[in-house]
């Protein structure tokens, strides 16, 4: 009798556990209430994302995402991972989306990126040390130029290197790339223009942008890498439209770029 009761007790417990698990699955299926979206970003891409003097993670991307989340009523967590790590996190479904000053390009779309509407038009340009005698691309022949991996600055430099006969060295982040130019390991670097100008001015870097080196540029967009994040992309686009219409977007841009 005791053995029978024990068996029945085990069966009841197992059925209760299974019922509980099944109940949790059904309650969240198709329901995004309470969902926290994971958004990956770069670590240092001033003025779009960076750590300020108070140790706070701030920037245009950070503020735009916060404003859109408030407008659309969703919760999110922003993870500062770095450029390459952000892409990898999205591709492996460890993050739902990426906002990191990512230019909307056909090459990226063809390789699996799905972008939001553009939220900032950015060009790329070349910068050199403050005391450099390099005045244009023609002066780069036989020299080394620094770029950041996976960026449009790198793409821009690669499109010019054969014509102007320079070599490229790749870095994982912008601050290290800038120091290579200041320290003489590279004679120039290519970067998004607003980031380059802000970094030189705010960081008091001994560098200068070479005027006349900007390209046509492309808009920045938030990116997703799988269909499961389409709802988030739709909310981002709707919120972006709203904050542009109500003036919040202009306030954010003016806050960081004047």
DRENRO-981422 format. One record per residue: residue number from 1; x, z, y of N, C-alpha, C in turn. Coordinates in pm, whole numbers, padded with zeros to 5 digits, m for minus. Layout:
# residues N
 drenfi    n.u    n.w    n.v   ca.u   ca.w   ca.v    c.u    c.w    c.v
    NUM      X      Z      Y      X      Z      Y      X      Z      Y
...
***
This chain:
# residues 258
 drenfi    n.u    n.w    n.v   ca.u   ca.w   ca.v    c.u    c.w    c.v
      1  00083  00000 m00121  00000  00000  00000  00086  00000  00125
      2  00190  00085  00124  00280  00092  00238  00350 m00042  00259
      3  00390 m00105  00147  00458 m00235  00157  00365 m00337  00220
      4  00235 m00334  00179  00137 m00429  00234  00118 m00408  00384
      5  00108 m00281  00425  00092 m00250  00568  00213 m00295  00648
      6  00332 m00278  00590  00455 m00319  00660  00457 m00469  00682
      7  00418 m00541  00576  00416 m00688  00588  00316 m00731  00694
      8  00199 m00668  00696  00096 m00703  00794  00142 m00674  00935
      9  00216 m00561  00953  00267 m00524  01084  00366 m00626  01135
     10  00458 m00670  01047  00557 m00772  01084  00488 m00902  01123
     11  00386 m00941  01044  00314 m01065  01073  00243 m01057  01208
     12  00185 m00942  01237  00116 m00924  01365  00213 m00933  01482
     13  00329 m00870  01467  00430 m00875  01573  00476 m01017  01597
     14  00501 m01091  01488  00547 m01229  01500  00442 m01315  01568
     15  00314 m01296  01529  00207 m01373  01591  00193 m01340  01738
     16  00215 m01213  01772  00206 m01171  01912  00315 m01233  01995
     17  00437 m01238  01940  00550 m01298  02011  00526 m01445  02033
     18  00480 m01515  01927  00455 m01659  01938  00345 m01688  02039
     19  00240 m01606  02036  00130 m01626  02131  00177 m01606  02273
     20  00262 m01503  02291  00316 m01477  02424  00400 m01591  02474
     21  00488 m01646  02388  00573 m01758  02428  00489 m01879  02462
     22  00389 m01908  02377  00304 m02022  02403  00227 m02006  02532
     23  00184 m01882  02562  00111 m01857  02685  00197 m01884  02807
     24  00325 m01843  02807  00415 m01866  02919  00434 m02014  02944
     25  00452 m02092  02837  00475 m02236  02852  00355 m02302  02917
     26  00234 m02268  02870  00116 m02335  02921  00088 m02296  03066
     27  00124 m02174  03105  00094 m02129  03239  00183 m02196  03343
     28  00299 m02247  03303  00390 m02309  03399  00389 m02460  03389
     29  00323 m02515  03286  00323 m02660  03268  00246 m02727  03381
     30  00317 m02809  03461  00253 m02880  03570  00225 m02793  03691
     31  00272 m02669  03693  00247 m02578  03804  00379 m02540  03868
     32  00400 m02578  03992  00528 m02551  04059  00523 m02426  04145
     33  00407 m02352  04143  00399 m02229  04221  00508 m02133  04176
     34  00584 m02084  04273  00690 m01990  04242  00820 m02056  04201
     35  00823 m02187  04192  00946 m02255  04154  01048 m02246  04267
     36  01171 m02220  04229  01282 m02219  04325  01367 m02343  04299
     37  01368 m02435  04393  01445 m02558  04377  01592 m02530  04405
     38  01679 m02582  04321  01823 m02563  04338  01880 m02686  04408
     39  01941 m02664  04524  01997 m02772  04603  02148 m02751  04616
     40  02224 m02849  04576  02370 m02841  04583  02420 m02902  04714
     41  02533 m02853  04761  02590 m02906  04884  02742 m02892  04883
     42  02804 m02950  04985  02950 m02943  04998  02990 m02805  05051
     43  03119 m02777  05052  03168 m02649  05103  03211 m02657  05248
     44  03268 m02770  05289  03319 m02784  05426  03303 m02928  05472
     45  03198 m02953  05549  03172 m03086  05602  03109 m03068  05740
     46  03184 m03003  05827  03137 m02966  05959  03106 m03090  06043
     47  02994 m03093  06115  02896 m02986  06141  02775 m02987  06049
     48  02783 m03051  05934  02666 m03060  05846  02656 m02943  05750
     49  02767 m02893  05700  02769 m02769  05623  02908 m02707  05631
     50  02911 m02579  05669  03038 m02509  05682  03012 m02360  05700
     51  03116 m02281  05690  03106 m02136  05711  03153 m02104  05852
     52  03069 m02035  05929  03105 m02004  06067  03191 m01879  06076
     53  03222 m01837  06199  03312 m01723  06221  03255 m01593  06167
     54  03123 m01588  06151  03058 m01467  06099  03043 m01468  05947
     55  03100 m01570  05884  03090 m01580  05739  02958 m01635  05690
     56  02879 m01694  05781  02749 m01750  05745  02763 m01899  05715
     57  02690 m01945  05614  02692 m02087  05579  02588 m02157  05666
     58  02633 m02247  05752  02546 m02307  05853  02570 m02458  05859
     59  02497 m02525  05947  02519 m02668  05968  02389 m02745  05979
     60  02401 m02872  06015  02284 m02958  06031  02204 m02968  05902
     61  02272 m02996  05790  02202 m03007  05662  02133 m02876  05626
     62  02202 m02765  05651  02149 m02633  05618  02022 m02606  05697
     63  02026 m02635  05828  01910 m02608  05913  01794 m02705  05886
     64  01827 m02831  05860  01721 m02928  05829  01648 m02888  05701
     65  01722 m02849  05599  01660 m02808  05473  01573 m02685  05494
     66  01621 m02589  05572  01543 m02468  05598  01414 m02500  05673
     67  01423 m02589  05771  01305 m02626  05850  01202 m02699  05765
     68  01250 m02788  05677  01159 m02862  05591  01094 m02769  05488
     69  01170 m02674  05435  01115 m02578  05339  01005 m02495  05404
     70  01025 m02456  05529  00922 m02378  05600  00799 m02465  05624
     71  00822 m02590  05661  00710 m02681  05688  00629 m02708  05562
     72  00698 m02725  05448  00631 m02763  05324  00595 m02646  05234
     73  00650 m02529  05265  00615 m02410  05190  00677 m02399  05052
     74  00796 m02454  05034  00863 m02439  04904  00982 m02344  04916
     75  01022 m02290  04802  01139 m02202  04796  01257 m02280  04739
     76  01377 m02245  04784  01496 m02314  04735  01615 m02220  04739
     77  01718 m02258  04667  01846 m02189  04671  01952 m02294  04699
     78  02033 m02272  04801  02138 m02367  04838  02270 m02320  04779
     79  02330 m02403  04694  02456 m02371  04630  02569 m02454  04688
     80  02665 m02389  04750  02782 m02457  04808  02885 m02478  04699
     81  02893 m02600  04647  02975 m02628  04529  03094 m02719  04558
     82  03086 m02798  04664  03184 m02905  04684  03120 m03038  04648
     83  03178 m03146  04698  03118 m03278  04682  03106 m03320  04536
     84  03219 m03328  04465  03217 m03374  04326  03134 m03282  04237
     85  03148 m03151  04259  03074 m03055  04176  02925 m03064  04201
     86  02884 m03096  04325  02742 m03112  04356  02682 m03230  04281
     87  02755 m03340  04278  02709 m03457  04204  02695 m03424  04056
     88  02798 m03358  04001  02797 m03323  03859  02682 m03228  03827
     89  02654 m03133  03916  02546 m03038  03893  02411 m03108  03888
     90  02390 m03205  03975  02265 m03281  03975  02254 m03369  03851
     91  02362 m03433  03815  02360 m03523  03700  02337 m03448  03569
     92  02378 m03321  03564  02361 m03241  03443  02238 m03151  03450
     93  02154 m03172  03554  02030 m03096  03573  02055 m02948  03601
     94  02174 m02914  03648  02201 m02778  03693  02155 m02758  03837
     95  02126 m02868  03905  02070 m02864  04039  01963 m02971  04049
     96  01866 m02950  04136  01755 m03043  04148  01784 m03154  04248
     97  01867 m03126  04348  01894 m03223  04453  02026 m03189  04521
     98  02070 m03281  04605  02198 m03265  04675  02180 m03307  04820
     99  02223 m03221  04912  02226 m03256  05053  02365 m03222  05105
    100  02442 m03326  05138  02582 m03302  05173  02637 m03418  05256
    101  02560 m03462  05354  02607 m03574  05434  02633 m03696  05348
    102  02543 m03724  05256  02561 m03835  05162  02505 m03964  05220
    103  02590 m04062  05242  02546 m04189  05298  02463 m04267  05195
    104  02356 m04326  05243  02270 m04408  05157  02333 m04547  05144
    105  02382 m04578  05026  02446 m04708  05002  02387 m04772  04878
    106  02395 m04903  04871  02342 m04975  04755  02420 m04942  04629
    107  02551 m04924  04641  02633 m04889  04525  02585 m04759  04462
    108  02555 m04660  04544  02507 m04532  04491  02370 m04547  04429
    109  02283 m04621  04493  02149 m04644  04437  02160 m04713  04302
    110  02248 m04812  04293  02267 m04884  04167  02322 m04795  04056
    111  02395 m04689  04095  02455 m04601  03995  02369 m04479  03963
    112  02244 m04478  04013  02152 m04374  03971  02110 m04273  04075
    113  02159 m04287  04199  02115 m04197  04305  01979 m04244  04356
    114  01889 m04149  04384  01763 m04178  04451  01761 m04099  04581
    115  01747 m04169  04693  01762 m04104  04823  01629 m04078  04891
    116  01631 m03979  04976  01521 m03954  05068  01526 m04054  05182
    117  01433 m04044  05273  01444 m04118  05398  01570 m04071  05470
    118  01631 m04159  05548  01752 m04122  05620  01724 m04018  05727
    119  01818 m03924  05743  01798 m03820  05845  01907 m03816  05951
    120  02012 m03902  05935  02114 m03910  06040  02198 m04036  06016
    121  02216 m04115  06122  02296 m04237  06112  02443 m04203  06141
    122  02531 m04228  06045  02672 m04191  06062  02764 m04310  06037
    123  02865 m04322  06122  02970 m04421  06103  03093 m04351  06046
    124  03192 m04430  06004  03321 m04377  05962  03429 m04429  06057
    125  03536 m04352  06071  03644 m04392  06161  03778 m04341  06110
    126  03884 m04373  06181  04019 m04332  06145  04073 m04235  06249
    127  04144 m04134  06203  04210 m04039  06293  04357 m04025  06252
    128  04439 m03990  06351  04584 m03975  06330  04629 m03846  06396
    129  04755 m03811  06377  04812 m03694  06443  04810 m03715  06595
    130  04804 m03606  06669  04791 m03613  06814  04907 m03688  06879
    131  05025 m03679  06821  05143 m03744  06879  05176 m03877  06811
    132  05082 m03930  06731  05108 m04054  06657  05112 m04174  06750
    133  05194 m04272  06711  05201 m04397  06787  05115 m04506  06723
    134  05034 m04469  06623  04945 m04565  06558  04823 m04588  06646
    135  04801 m04713  06685  04692 m04748  06776  04580 m04827  06709
    136  04604 m04871  06585  04503 m04949  06515  04542 m04973  06372
    137  04459 m05045  06300  04483 m05071  06158  04613 m05147  06135
    138  04652 m05231  06229  04773 m05313  06215  04898 m05226  06201
    139  04894 m05105  06252  05011 m05016  06249  05022 m04938  06118
    140  04932 m04960  06024  04932 m04884  05898  05014 m04951  05788
    141  05065 m05068  05810  05136 m05143  05706  05251 m05063  05646
    142  05250 m05051  05513  05356 m04981  05442  05347 m04830  05446
    143  05240 m04777  05502  05226 m04632  05518  05117 m04576  05427
    144  05106 m04442  05425  05010 m04373  05339  04895 m04319  05424
    145  04774 m04344  05377  04653 m04300  05445  04578 m04202  05353
    146  04523 m04095  05410  04452 m03993  05334  04301 m04016  05338
    147  04234 m03990  05226  04089 m04000  05218  04037 m03884  05133
    148  03907 m03859  05144  03842 m03757  05061  03768 m03826  04947
    149  03782 m03774  04829  03727 m03836  04709  03575 m03851  04717
    150  03526 m03969  04676  03384 m03993  04662  03308 m04014  04791
    151  03378 m04035  04903  03311 m04045  05032  03310 m04188  05085
    152  03229 m04209  05188  03227 m04339  05254  03356 m04362  05332
    153  03421 m04256  05374  03552 m04272  05437  03651 m04336  05342
    154  03648 m04294  05217  03733 m04353  05114  03697 m04499  05091
    155  03568 m04527  05084  03523 m04665  05065  03567 m04753  05180
    156  03556 m04701  05302  03596 m04777  05420  03746 m04806  05416
    157  03826 m04706  05384  03971 m04725  05377  04007 m04827  05269
    158  03940 m04820  05155  03968 m04913  05045  03935 m05057  05085
    159  03835 m05073  05171  03798 m05208  05213  03901 m05270  05308
    160  03989 m05186  05362  04087 m05232  05461  04230 m05238  05408
    161  04258 m05166  05301  04397 m05144  05260  04471 m05272  05223
    162  04406 m05365  05157  04475 m05488  05120  04502 m05576  05241
    163  04408 m05576  05333  04426 m05657  05454  04540 m05605  05540
    164  04550 m05472  05549  04648 m05413  05640  04769 m05352  05568
    165  04772 m05359  05434  04891 m05325  05359  04931 m05179  05357
    166  04834 m05088  05346  04868 m04945  05336  04827 m04890  05200
    167  04881 m04774  05166  04848 m04705  05042  04753 m04589  05070
    168  04682 m04547  04967  04583 m04440  04983  04618 m04322  04893
    169  04606 m04200  04949  04617 m04078  04870  04486 m04002  04884
    170  04438 m03947  04773  04303 m03890  04769  04308 m03737  04764
    171  04220 m03674  04845  04209 m03528  04848  04066 m03488  04812
    172  04050 m03362  04771  03919 m03314  04726  03835 m03255  04838
    173  03896 m03223  04951  03819 m03167  05062  03878 m03211  05195
    174  03797 m03203  05299  03838 m03250  05431  03950 m03168  05494
    175  03945 m03034  05492  04052 m02956  05554  04191 m02988  05499
    176  04202 m03005  05368  04331 m03039  05308  04375 m03178  05351
    177  04280 m03270  05361  04311 m03405  05407  04364 m03403  05550
    178  04301 m03325  05636  04346 m03316  05775  04488 m03260  05783
    179  04514 m03158  05704  04647 m03097  05706  04755 m03193  05657
    180  04719 m03284  05569  04814 m03385  05523  04855 m03476  05638
    181  04760 m03506  05727  04791 m03589  05843  04875 m03511  05944
    182  04835 m03389  05972  04909 m03305  06067  05051 m03278  06018
    183  05063 m03258  05885  05194 m03226  05828  05281 m03347  05799
    184  05227 m03467  05816  05308 m03587  05798  05308 m03645  05659
    185  05230 m03588  05566  05223 m03647  05432  05144 m03778  05433
    186  05062 m03796  05534  04987 m03920  05554  04985 m03948  05704
    187  04981 m04075  05741  04984 m04109  05883  04845 m04114  05945
    188  04741 m04120  05861  04605 m04129  05912  04508 m04086  05803
    189  04383 m04064  05842  04278 m04035  05745  04148 m04100  05791
    190  04061 m04123  05695  03930 m04183  05723  03822 m04082  05688
    191  03726 m04068  05778  03621 m03968  05759  03498 m04010  05839
    192  03383 m03949  05809  03264 m03974  05889  03289 m03931  06033
    193  03250 m04013  06127  03284 m03991  06267  03237 m03857  06322
    194  03111 m03816  06303  03070 m03686  06359  03146 m03569  06300
    195  03181 m03580  06173  03257 m03473  06108  03398 m03469  06163
    196  03460 m03586  06176  03596 m03594  06228  03605 m03536  06368
    197  03515 m03579  06455  03520 m03533  06594  03494 m03382  06604
    198  03396 m03334  06529  03364 m03191  06533  03477 m03107  06476
    199  03539 m03154  06368  03647 m03079  06306  03769 m03070  06397
    200  03801 m03180  06465  03915 m03181  06556  03890 m03089  06675
    201  03770 m03098  06732  03739 m03018  06851  03725 m02870  06818
    202  03645 m02837  06718  03617 m02698  06687  03734 m02628  06619
    203  03812 m02705  06543  03927 m02646  06475  04055 m02653  06554
    204  04046 m02711  06675  04163 m02729  06760  04277 m02795  06683
    205  04242 m02898  06606  04341 m02968  06524  04425 m03062  06609
    206  04550 m03073  06576  04641 m03162  06648  04625 m03304  06597
    207  04504 m03357  06620  04468 m03491  06574  04387 m03561  06681
    208  04371 m03691  06667  04289 m03771  06758  04223 m03885  06682
    209  04101 m03915  06721  04032 m04030  06666  04085 m04155  06733
    210  04114 m04258  06654  04161 m04385  06709  04038 m04465  06750
    211  04023 m04485  06880  03906 m04555  06930  03903 m04700  06880
    212  03782 m04748  06854  03766 m04885  06807  03779 m04902  06657
    213  03788 m04789  06584  03805 m04799  06438  03676 m04769  06361
    214  03566 m04749  06430  03441 m04719  06362  03382 m04842  06293
    215  03316 m04818  06181  03243 m04926  06114  03095 m04919  06152
    216  03010 m04996  06086  02869 m04997  06120  02796 m04872  06071
    217  02847 m04811  05965  02789 m04687  05915  02663 m04706  05834
    218  02604 m04593  05795  02482 m04590  05715  02416 m04454  05735
    219  02285 m04444  05706  02217 m04314  05723  02252 m04217  05611
    220  02245 m04088  05642  02257 m03982  05542  02120 m03959  05480
    221  02120 m03921  05352  01996 m03886  05286  02017 m03776  05183
    222  01913 m03701  05156  01914 m03609  05041  01902 m03693  04916
    223  01969 m03653  04809  01969 m03733  04687  01922 m03652  04566
    224  01851 m03721  04477  01817 m03666  04346  01870 m03762  04240
    225  01876 m03714  04116  01935 m03794  04010  01847 m03805  03887
    226  01728 m03749  03892  01635 m03766  03780  01492 m03752  03830
    227  01397 m03804  03752  01256 m03809  03792  01194 m03671  03807
    228  01250 m03572  03740  01194 m03437  03748  01200 m03380  03889
    229  01287 m03437  03972  01302 m03388  04110  01225 m03472  04211
    230  01144 m03567  04164  01072 m03654  04257  00978 m03576  04348
    231  00914 m03473  04294  00824 m03392  04376  00900 m03330  04494
    232  01020 m03282  04467  01100 m03223  04574  01135 m03328  04679
    233  01172 m03446  04633  01206 m03555  04726  01085 m03590  04814
    234  00968 m03594  04754  00847 m03625  04830  00820 m03519  04936
    235  00839 m03392  04900  00819 m03285  04998  00922 m03294  05109
    236  01045 m03327  05074  01150 m03340  05174  01114 m03449  05274
    237  01069 m03565  05225  01033 m03675  05314  00916 m03638  05405
    238  00817 m03571  05348  00701 m03530  05429  00742 m03430  05535
    239  00825 m03335  05497  00871 m03234  05593  00961 m03293  05699
    240  01046 m03387  05660  01135 m03452  05756  01053 m03524  05863
    241  00949 m03593  05820  00862 m03663  05914  00800 m03564  06013
    242  00757 m03450  05961  00690 m03351  06046  00786 m03287  06146
    243  00909 m03252  06101  00999 m03186  06195  01055 m03283  06298
    244  01053 m03412  06267  01090 m03511  06368  00980 m03523  06473
    245  00855 m03515  06427  00742 m03529  06518  00724 m03406  06607
    246  00753 m03286  06554  00729 m03165  06633  00850 m03119  06714
    247  00960 m03194  06709  01075 m03163  06792  01181 m03075  06728
    248  01151 m03019  06611  01248 m02931  06545  01376 m03004  06509
    249  01363 m03127  06462  01480 m03206  06425  01573 m03225  06544
    250  01520 m03264  06658  01602 m03286  06777  01673 m03156  06819
    251  01606 m03044  06805  01666 m02916  06839  01786 m02885  06749
    252  01773 m02918  06621  01883 m02894  06526  02003 m02982  06560
    253  01979 m03110  06586  02088 m03200  06619  02157 m03156  06748
    254  02078 m03119  06848  02134 m03075  06976  02216 m02946  06959
    255  02173 m02860  06869  02242 m02733  06846  02386 m02755  06801
    256  02407 m02857  06719  02540 m02878  06661  02619 m02992  06728
    257  02548 m03089  06783  02618 m03205  06839  02601 m03221  06990
    258  02512 m03139  07049  02493 m03148  07194  02400 m03260  07231
***
